């Protein structure tokens, strides 16, 4: 797909998450009807136990970010070793997306000033969920960067399923343990999807606007398309 077409498709990809995030944020700030539903749902779901505690820890920076770093390093190494143009762009996009998580979440927490559930000590600043956003962006970016490097369809499916399990496990643990209201988690899903859309867009671009297959450099593509190299001379 041409770059211009991808840019036109981007609003459709992120439009719904942005609208949903705006709606949830408005309800939280205005203490709207959704907040009452959210509180009742939380009351039915909260049941602190060891499993929910462990699952919530999957969203810790100390757990999720090292997974992302491994994927970033491998993607960078593979791209450079394969001679791919601008091999550093996709890993850099992942770094920027991860850095944007605290840059966006921290001001939102301070602005919304939402109190926590009855399962945690009295405090404010629980919206949106930083742990959920960290899990979505870290595990999601790792999957986006590694997916095109994998040859086996079965391995690719396993990667996607594993990413989904880690994100959903984190989300379930946070709500079940009572660390966050359900809407805190859903809002962070929306925020994470927007950031991942940016990573995907950047990661699929090359200088000429097309996607270079893994392991194939632009010079290789030029040779294979019939363009003579400098060493072959005129035909």
C-alpha positions in Angstrom: 0.0 0.0 0.0 1.4 3.4 -0.9 2.4 5.7 1.9 -0.3 8.2 1.0 -2.9 5.5 1.2 -1.6 4.4 4.6 -1.9 8.0 5.9 -5.5 8.1 4.7 -6.3 4.8 6.4 -4.7 6.0 9.7 -7.7 8.1 10.9 -10.0 5.1 10.4 -7.6 2.9 12.4 -7.3 5.3 15.4 -10.5 7.2 15.1 -12.6 4.8 17.2 -10.0 4.4 20.1 -9.6 8.2 20.2 -13.4 8.8 20.4 -13.8 6.0 23.0 -10.9 7.5 25.1 -12.5 10.9 24.9 -15.9 9.6 26.0 -14.4 7.7 28.9 -12.3 10.6 30.0 -15.3 13.0 29.9 -17.3 10.6 32.0 -14.6 10.2 34.6 -14.0 14.0 34.8 -17.8 14.8 34.9 -18.6 11.8 37.2 -21.1 10.7 34.6 -23.4 7.6 34.4 -20.6 5.4 33.1 -18.7 5.9 36.3 -21.5 4.4 38.3 -21.6 1.4 36.0 -17.9 1.1 36.3 -18.0 1.1 40.1 -20.7 -1.5 40.2 -18.8 -3.7 37.8 -15.6 -3.3 39.8 -17.4 -4.3 42.9 -18.5 -7.5 41.2 -15.1 -8.3 39.8 -12.7 -7.4 42.6 -11.3 -10.4 44.5 -7.7 -9.9 45.5 -5.6 -13.0 45.4 -2.1 -14.1 44.6 -2.8 -14.9 40.9 -4.3 -11.4 40.3 -1.3 -9.9 42.0 1.1 -11.8 39.7 -0.8 -11.0 36.6 -0.9 -7.3 37.4 2.9 -7.4 37.8 3.1 -8.1 34.0 2.5 -4.4 33.5 5.4 -3.4 35.7 8.1 -1.4 33.9 10.7 -3.9 35.3 8.9 -6.7 33.5 7.5 -5.3 30.3 10.2 -2.9 29.2 13.0 -5.6 29.2 10.9 -7.7 26.9 10.5 -4.7 24.6 14.3 -4.0 24.7 15.1 -7.5 23.6 12.7 -7.1 20.6 14.2 -3.7 19.8 17.8 -5.0 19.9 16.9 -8.1 17.8 15.0 -6.0 15.2 17.8 -3.5 14.9 20.4 -6.3 14.6 18.4 -8.2 12.0 17.7 -5.1 9.9 21.4 -4.0 9.9 22.7 -7.5 9.2 20.2 -7.8 6.3 21.3 -4.5 4.7 17.8 -3.0 5.1 17.7 0.8 4.5 17.0 2.8 7.6 17.0 -0.3 9.7 17.1 1.9 12.8 13.7 3.5 12.2 11.3 0.8 13.5 13.3 0.3 16.7 13.4 4.0 17.2 9.6 4.2 16.7 9.2 1.6 19.5 11.4 3.6 21.8 9.4 6.8 21.1 6.1 5.0 21.7 7.3 3.6 25.0 8.6 7.0 26.1 5.2 8.6 25.3 3.4 6.3 27.8 4.6 8.1 30.9 4.6 11.5 29.1 0.9 11.1 28.4 -0.4 9.1 31.3 1.2 11.2 34.1 -0.5 14.5 33.1 -3.8 12.6 32.6 -3.6 11.1 36.1 -3.0 14.5 37.6 -5.8 16.2 35.6 -8.5 13.6 36.1 -7.6 13.1 39.8 -9.6 9.9 40.0 -9.7 8.0 43.3 -8.8 4.3 43.6 -11.1 1.4 44.3 -11.9 0.4 47.9 -9.3 -2.4 47.6 -6.4 0.1 47.7 -5.4 2.8 50.2 -7.2 6.1 49.7 -5.4 8.0 47.0 -6.1 9.7 43.6 -4.5 9.6 40.2 -5.7 6.2 39.0 -6.9 7.2 35.5 -5.8 6.0 33.1 -3.9 2.8 34.1 -0.2 3.2 33.6 0.4 -0.5 34.0 -2.1 -1.3 31.2 -0.6 1.2 28.8 2.9 -0.1 29.5 1.8 -3.6 28.8 -0.1 -2.7 25.6 2.8 -0.6 24.1 5.7 -2.8 25.3 4.3 -6.2 24.3 2.4 -4.8 21.3 5.5 -3.1 19.9 7.6 -6.2 20.4 5.0 -8.2 18.4 4.9 -5.6 15.6 8.7 -5.6 15.3 9.2 -9.3 15.4 6.2 -10.4 13.3 7.7 -9.6 9.9 11.0 -11.3 10.8 9.3 -14.7 11.5 8.9 -17.1 8.6 6.6 -19.7 10.1 2.9 -18.8 10.1 2.5 -20.9 13.2 5.2 -19.0 15.0 3.6 -15.7 13.9 0.2 -16.8 15.3 1.9 -17.9 18.5 3.5 -14.4 18.8 0.2 -12.6 18.4 -1.6 -14.9 20.8 1.2 -14.5 23.4 1.0 -10.7 23.1 -2.8 -10.8 23.6 -2.5 -13.1 26.6 0.1 -10.8 28.3 -2.0 -7.7 27.8 -5.3 -9.3 28.8 -3.7 -11.0 31.7 -2.3 -7.7 32.9 -5.7 -6.0 32.5 -7.5 -8.8 34.3 -5.0 -8.8 37.2 -5.3 -5.1 37.7 -9.1 -5.1 37.8 -9.3 -8.4 39.8 -6.8 -7.2 42.4 -8.6 -3.9 42.7 -5.6 -1.8 41.6 -7.8 -0.1 38.9 -11.3 0.5 37.8 -12.3 -1.3 34.6 -12.6 2.0 32.7 -9.0 2.9 33.7 -7.9 -0.2 31.9 -10.2 0.3 28.8 -9.0 3.8 28.4 -5.4 2.6 28.4 -6.2 0.1 25.7 -7.4 2.9 23.6 -4.3 5.0 24.3 -2.1 2.0 23.5 -3.8 1.2 20.2 -3.1 4.8 19.0 0.6 4.6 19.9 0.9 1.1 18.3 -0.8 2.5 15.1 2.0 5.0 14.9 4.7 2.3 15.4 3.1 0.2 12.7 2.9 3.0 10.2 6.5 4.0 10.8 7.8 0.5 10.8 6.3 -0.4 7.4 7.8 2.6 5.6 11.1 2.7 3.7 12.6 5.8 2.0 10.9 5.1 -1.4 7.6 4.5 0.3 7.4 0.8 -0.1 8.0 -2.0 2.3 11.3 -3.9 2.1 10.9 -7.7 2.7 13.0 -9.0 5.7 16.6 -9.7 4.6 16.3 -7.8 1.3 18.0 -4.5 0.8 17.0 -1.9 -1.7 20.2 -2.5 -3.6 19.2 -6.2 -4.0 15.8 -5.2 -5.2 17.3 -2.8 -7.8 19.6 -5.6 -9.1 16.8 -8.1 -9.3 14.5 -5.7 -11.2 17.0 -5.4 -14.0 18.8 -2.2 -13.2 22.4 -2.7 -14.0 24.9 -2.2 -11.2 28.0 -0.1 -11.6 30.2 -3.2 -11.8 28.3 -4.8 -14.6 28.8 -2.0 -17.1 26.5 -1.3 -20.0 24.6 -4.2 -21.5 
